[in-house]
Amino acid sequence: MEPERKSDLKEIRKALDTLNAHKFVRIYNSSFRLLWFQFFKGVAFGLGSVIGATIVVSLLISFLAQIEFIPIVGEFAKELIIEIQQDLKQ
């Protein structure tokens, strides 16, 4: 082999060793670790979705409650707020 190719192969081998030692690759090499990683990823996604939806819906309802010049929307939002407040008191 040419000396240039040998040095290229050594560099490639070194890069592969570095890549294989990376934490992300080690997680995907083990089925058990991969399952745990995906489980916690799903839990975090679900929790973030619920919290985000709660914030968006509460802001939307508060905004709609301020709109009194549209009778249908304003009344609907007021009824929702009254219902939510009654649930919180119980």
C-alpha positions as CSV (number, residue, x, y, z in Angstrom):
1,M,0.0,0.0,0.0
2,E,1.1,3.5,-0.6
3,P,2.2,5.5,2.5
4,E,-0.6,8.1,1.8
5,R,-3.3,5.4,1.9
6,K,-1.9,4.0,5.1
7,S,-2.1,7.3,6.8
8,D,-5.6,7.8,5.4
9,L,-6.7,4.4,6.8
10,K,-5.1,5.3,10.2
11,E,-7.1,8.5,10.2
12,I,-10.3,6.8,9.3
13,R,-9.7,4.1,11.9
14,K,-9.0,6.8,14.6
15,A,-12.2,8.7,13.6
16,L,-14.3,5.5,13.8
17,D,-12.8,4.7,17.2
18,T,-13.7,8.2,18.4
19,L,-17.2,7.8,16.9
20,N,-17.8,4.4,18.5
21,A,-16.7,5.7,21.9
22,H,-19.3,8.5,21.7
23,K,-22.2,8.3,24.3
24,F,-24.9,8.6,21.6
25,V,-23.5,5.6,19.7
26,R,-23.2,3.5,22.8
27,I,-26.8,4.1,23.6
28,Y,-27.9,2.8,20.2
29,N,-25.6,-0.2,20.5
30,S,-27.5,-1.5,23.5
31,S,-31.2,-2.5,23.1
32,F,-31.9,-2.0,26.8
33,R,-30.3,1.5,26.9
34,L,-32.2,2.4,23.7
35,L,-35.5,1.3,25.2
36,W,-34.9,3.4,28.3
37,F,-33.7,6.4,26.2
38,Q,-36.8,6.2,24.0
39,F,-39.1,5.8,27.1
40,F,-37.8,8.9,28.8
41,K,-37.9,10.8,25.5
42,G,-41.6,9.9,25.2
43,V,-42.3,10.9,28.8
44,A,-40.6,14.2,28.3
45,F,-42.5,14.8,25.0
46,G,-45.8,13.9,26.6
47,L,-45.3,16.1,29.6
48,G,-44.2,19.0,27.5
49,S,-47.2,18.6,25.2
50,V,-49.6,18.6,28.1
51,I,-48.0,21.7,29.8
52,G,-47.8,23.5,26.5
53,A,-51.5,22.8,25.6
54,T,-52.6,23.9,29.1
55,I,-50.9,27.2,28.7
56,V,-52.1,27.8,25.2
57,V,-55.7,26.9,26.1
58,S,-55.8,29.0,29.2
59,L,-54.4,32.0,27.4
60,L,-56.9,31.5,24.6
61,I,-59.8,31.3,27.0
62,S,-58.6,34.4,28.9
63,F,-58.3,36.3,25.6
64,L,-61.8,35.2,24.5
65,A,-63.3,36.2,27.8
66,Q,-62.1,39.8,27.1
67,I,-64.0,39.9,23.8
68,E,-67.5,40.9,24.9
69,F,-68.6,42.6,21.7
70,I,-69.0,39.2,20.1
71,P,-71.9,37.8,22.2
72,I,-71.5,34.1,21.3
73,V,-67.8,33.9,21.9
74,G,-67.7,36.1,25.0
75,E,-70.5,34.2,26.7
76,F,-69.0,30.8,25.8
77,A,-65.7,31.9,27.3
78,K,-67.3,33.2,30.4
79,E,-69.2,29.9,30.9
80,L,-65.9,28.0,30.5
81,I,-64.2,30.2,33.1
82,I,-67.0,29.8,35.5
83,E,-66.9,26.0,35.0
84,I,-63.1,25.9,35.5
85,Q,-63.3,28.0,38.6
86,Q,-66.0,25.7,40.1
87,D,-63.8,22.7,39.4
88,L,-60.9,24.4,41.1
89,K,-63.0,25.2,44.3
90,Q,-64.0,21.5,44.6
